[in-house]
Amino acid sequence: MDETSAPVRLIPWKAETLNTAFETDLLALLPRLRRFAIGLSGNPSDGDDLCQMTIERALANRSRWEQGTRLDSWMYRIMRNIWIDEGRRTTRSLQTFVDEEAGVTIGGDGAQEAVVELGNVDRAMQSLPPDQREAVLLVMVEGYAYKEAAEIVGCPVGTLNSRLVRGRDALMQMLGDEA
């Protein structure tokens, strides 16, 4: 290779000529990028990580940047997209995993009794007449107001109230202290 030719970076599947203007402009943007990254992430450590990921992605995709367009806008867009992606990833990981302290109670006492109690309540509900069961489910389980539940069932509010009271009393009698 001739010493005076443009520097070439070898990538296994292609050779890419380095754009020194791109790299010079990128270096000039670093303080602004870092300030923006810290502002987005809320602390310097995460901001530095975000800035590094942004620069890494920009260098990997430098061929997508069009000469003559604003490099700062392109970089900010990359940073913002990474920040959004990282926020989503963090949110998903918080929803997927629980604290390790939560594992202490898994398999402990309480869950078995709750399953038995729910089974008892289900059997008691199934033994109610259909109109009472419907009233109890709509008002006490689903949380509908009496008027809304009466409209769903297609009866007057007083009738629904009567069915609810009879159903609730029957459940209390069948379940005793469990209720």
Buried (B, 14 or more C-beta within 10 A) or exposed (E): EEEEEEEEEEEEEEEEEEBEEBEEBBEEBEEEBBEBBBEBBEEEEBBBBBBEBBBEBBEEEBEEBEEEEEBBEBBBEBBBEBBEEBEEEEEEEEEEEEEEEEEEEEEEEEEEEEEEEEEBBEEBBEEBEEBBBBBBBBBBEEEBEBEBBBEEBEBEBEBBBBBBEBBBEBBEEBBEEEE
